[in-house]
């Protein structure tokens, strides 16, 4: 999610409000209409699909047995993507209750939506780091297999993922403790209600959060994942070339029934060659990393533009353009958290078989 300081975040997450006037390239009427359809129609539909797809991912990965470190990493990514999608949906629902139905006699629905934003971003940052770890892990194992063959074991992978979850949670403790709800008497309604409350150091915490969580982590992760993608792409090209050469040489010598077995055997020879299974795993990791890069790059650009050009912010001259751009970025983010299921179906045979078996009996089961 793209955000600036705490005030910017609050205005964004409490919902889209309509007011007269013009700011920058877009007037408020156009901004309201565009953001309404993006935030409450398109994003909500994709988020609901993302919740369903990630629940399916978790169930299928558990059923497959979690036999390797990459599968464990994909499971951790599915859990964090699910957490992100659930809190995103709740944030939007409370925003609708506040801005459309004007609910909140006891507690402001917009304030709850704003507070949920931080829990959503917690899971988003976990997904960023889990994706980075998965890409680095596979890059090391493919580029220098003899050195890293026994480094990324199942146990070490689990420990690393647990540390990532806990470390991100620790970075959010100052944010969670710096603001919240408090009971306050409302003389207009003549009863007490919960309202938003912050502390004297809240804005300092938000500034640190913006720099570290919205700039440093995404930028460092982007560079690391891009480097890993380049290495994995080169390895895939080499493996594809060897696969074609091997197929051409064996086309006149190997009959059809033994062709697959001989391919696996030949491709598995040598320290620089990938087996068929490893080749597909590298493809899956590379695609997941590519989805991350495509969704993470706009956030980095928006964050740095808002930092170095304050007019492009939630309260600057181009605030309407900024709000539409951040809504588009939100759309990209929720989409990236929902589409990994298609990568797993296309490039993970065990996942695909278990998925089809869960839908209904397959030909293998019938025999």
N, C-alpha and C positions, 0 to 999 in steps of 0.2 A: 504494500500500500504506500502511496506517495503522501508525504505529509511534511509540514514545516513545524512551527512551534505548537504549543498546546492550544492556543486560540484557534489556529488554522485547523487543527485536527478536530476540535470541538464543532466548529462551524460546518465542517464537511460531514461528520458522522451524525449530527442531529437531524440531517435531512435537507432537502432542497426547499428553500423558501422563495416566494415570489415577491418582488418589490419593484417599484417603478425606477426607471433610470437607465443609463447606458454606461458601460465601463469597457474601454478598450475597443476591440473589434466586434464585440457581441453585446446586444442589449439584454436586459434581464429576462424578457419574455422568451427569447430564443434559448437562453441558457436554462431557464426553468423547464421548458419543454424537452430539450435534449437530455438533460440530466434525469428528468422524471422517467423517460423511457429506458435510458441506460441503467439507472440505479434500481428501479422498481419493476422493470419488465424483463429486460435481457439478462441482467446480472442475476436476478432471483431465479430465473429458469435454469441458468447454467449452474448456479450454486446447488440447487436441488439435485440436479444430475450428478454434480461432483460429490455430494454427500453419499448418494447411492453407489456411485462407482468406487469410492474409496472403502465403503463397507464391504463391497464385493471383493476388492483387492485384499483387504485384511483377512477375510474368511478363506479365500483361495490360497493365499500364501501360507496360512497356518495349516491348511489341509495338505499342502505339498510337502511339508516336513521341515522346512527351514534348514536344508542340508548344507548350504554354502553361505558365505559372507554377503554376497551380492543380494541374495533373496532376503536375508535378514535386514539389509539396508533398505531394500524396497519396502519391506513391511514397516520399518520405522518411518519412511517417507509417507506411506499411506496413512499412518496414524496421525502424523503432524498435518498432512493435507486435510484429513477429516476434521481435526480440531479447528483448523483455520476456516473451513467451509461452514461448520456449525456456528461458530461465533460470528462469522460474516452474515449468515442468515438471520441470527438473532438480532444483530445490530440493525439490519434493515427493517426487521419486523417492528422493533421498538421505535425506529424512526418514523415508520408509517403510522403507528398508533399515536405518536406525538404530533406529527405535522398534518396528517390527513384527518384523523378522527378526533384530534385534540384531547386525547385521554391523558390522565395523570393527576387526579385530584389529591392523591396521597404522596406520590412521588413522580417526578418529571420523567416521562418516557424518553425524552431526548437525552437526558442526563445518563440514564441507564444505557442507552445506545452508545453514548460517548465512552462510558467506562468499559463496555464490552469491546470497544475498538482495540484496547490495549491487550486484552487476552487473545484477540484475533491475531494481532501482530506478533505476539509471543510465539504462536504456532507457525506463523509465516517465517520468522527468523530461524526456527528449528528446521523447517523444510529447506531453507537456503543452505544451512550448514550440513545437513544430512546429504543433500545433493552434491555439495562440494566434496565431502568425504568420500562418497561413492565413486565420483569421477576420479579423484586422486588415487583411491585404492586400486581401481581397475587399471588406471594409467601406469602405476608403478608395477603391477603384476604383469602387464603386457609388455612394457618397455624394457624392464630389467627383471625377468622372471626368476633367474637364479638367485638374485639378491632378496627379492620380496616374496618368494614362493611361500615361505613359512612365517612371514611377518603378520599378514592379515588373516589370522585364524578366526574361527567362529567365536571363540571366547573373547578374543581381543576386539573383534568387531562389536560385540554386544556391549563390552565395557566402554568402548569409544562412543557408541551411540547414547548410552546412559549418561556419560559425561557431557555430551552435547546438550541433551535435554536439561540436565541440572544446571549447566553453565548459563544457558539462555535464561532459565528461570531466575537465577541469581541476578543477572543484569537487569531484570524487570522488577526486582523487589523495591528499589528506590522509587520507581515510577508508581507502583501500586500503593506504596505507603505515603506518597506525597499528595494524594487526592482521594476523594471518595464521597460518601453521602453523610449528611448530618441532619438531625431533626431540628426544624426551625418553625416557629409560630408564624402563620400567614394571616395578617390582620384583614386582608381582603376577603379571604374565604372563612375567616374566623375559626381556623383549626390548624393544628401543626401538620407539616408535611416535610418529606425528605427533600433536601436540595443539595446541589453540588457544593462541595467544600474543598478548598486547597490549603496549602501551608505556605509559609513565607519563602521557602526554598523551591517551590513547585516549578517555577519557570526556569530555574537553573537546571533542575533535573531534566526538564523537557529539552533544553538546549543541548545538554550532554547526550541525551537519548537520540536527538536528531542527528548529531554528528556521528556518533558511534554506530547506532543501529540502522540508521537510514542512509549513511554514506560510507563509512569505513567497511562494515561487514559486507554490504552488497558489492562495493567496488573490489575489495580483495577477493571475494568469492568469484566475481565475474572474471577477473584476470586468471585465477587458478583454474576455473572450469574451462575457459577458452583455451588455455595452454594444454589441458588434458584432452580436449576435443581435437586439437591439431594432432597430437601424438596418436590418439586412437584412430583418427581418420587415416593417417599414414599407414598404421598397422593394418587397418581394414583393406586399404588399397593393395598392400603387399600380399595379404592373405588371399584376396580375390584373384590377383594375378597368378599366384601359385596354384590356386584351385583350378583356374582355366587351363593352365599349362598341364597340370596333372590329368585333367579330364581329357584333353586332346591326346596325350601320350597313351592313355589307357583305353581309348575308345575302340581300338581294334583288338585289344588283348583281353579285356574283362567283359564277361557277360553281364546282362542286366541285373541278375539276382545278387551278384557279388559286388556290383559297382559301388554301392554306398559303403559297404564294409571296407573296401580297399581305399576309398577316398579318405575315410576316417583314419585309417592306418597310416597312409602316406602323409596326410596333413598333420598328424600327431607327431611325426618324426622331427627331430631337430629342435633345438631350444628356441628358435625364432619363428616356429610355425604354430599356427592356431588350429586346434581341433574344431570340428563342426560346431560342437556345443559352445566352446569358448568364443568362436566367431560370432554366434548369435547373441551371446551375453554382451560382448563388446558393442554390438550394434544397438542393443537395448539401452545400455548405459549411455552410449553416445547420443541417442535420441532424447532420452530423459534430460541429459545435460544441455542439449540444444534447445529444448523447451524452456529450461531454466534461463538460459542466456537470452532468448527472445523476450521473455517476460520481465527479466530483471534489468535489461538495458534501459528501457524507457524510464524506470523509476530513478536510476542513477542520473540520467539526463535532467529529469524534472527537478530532482533534489538540488543539483548543482546550479541549475538555472535560477531556482528560487533563492538560493543562497547568495549568488553573485549579482542577481538582478532583482531586487526586492519588489519592483513594480509588478513582476510576474509572481504574484502570491495571492493569498486569500483576501487580502485587504489592500492590494496595490491597484494600480491603474488598469491592469489586465487581469483582474480577479475573475471575471466571467470566463475568459479563455482558460485561465488556470484551472477553474473548477470543472470545465468540460474535459480538459486534458487529463485531469486526475481521475475523472469518471471512466474515461477510456482506458487508463492504466489499471484501474480496478477491474475492468472487464477482462483485460489481458491476464491479470493475476488470477482471478477466479477460474478462468479457462485453463490456465496452466496447471492448476490444482485438480482439474477434473479429467484431463485427457490422457493421463498416463496409462489408463486401462487399455487403450488401443495399442500402445507400445507393447505391453505385456502380452496381449492377445496375438500380436503379429510376430513377436520375436522370442517368446518364451514357450516352448512346446509343453513343458510340464504344467504351466499356468493354463495354457489353452485347453489341454486335455482335461484338467480338473474342472475348469469352467464349463466345458461342454458336458462333462459328467454330472455336474450340479444341475444343469438345465434339464437333462434327460439322459436316458441310457444311450451310450454310444455303440458303434458296431463291435468294438472290442469287448464291451461289457456283455453284449448279447451272445457272443461266441463263448 
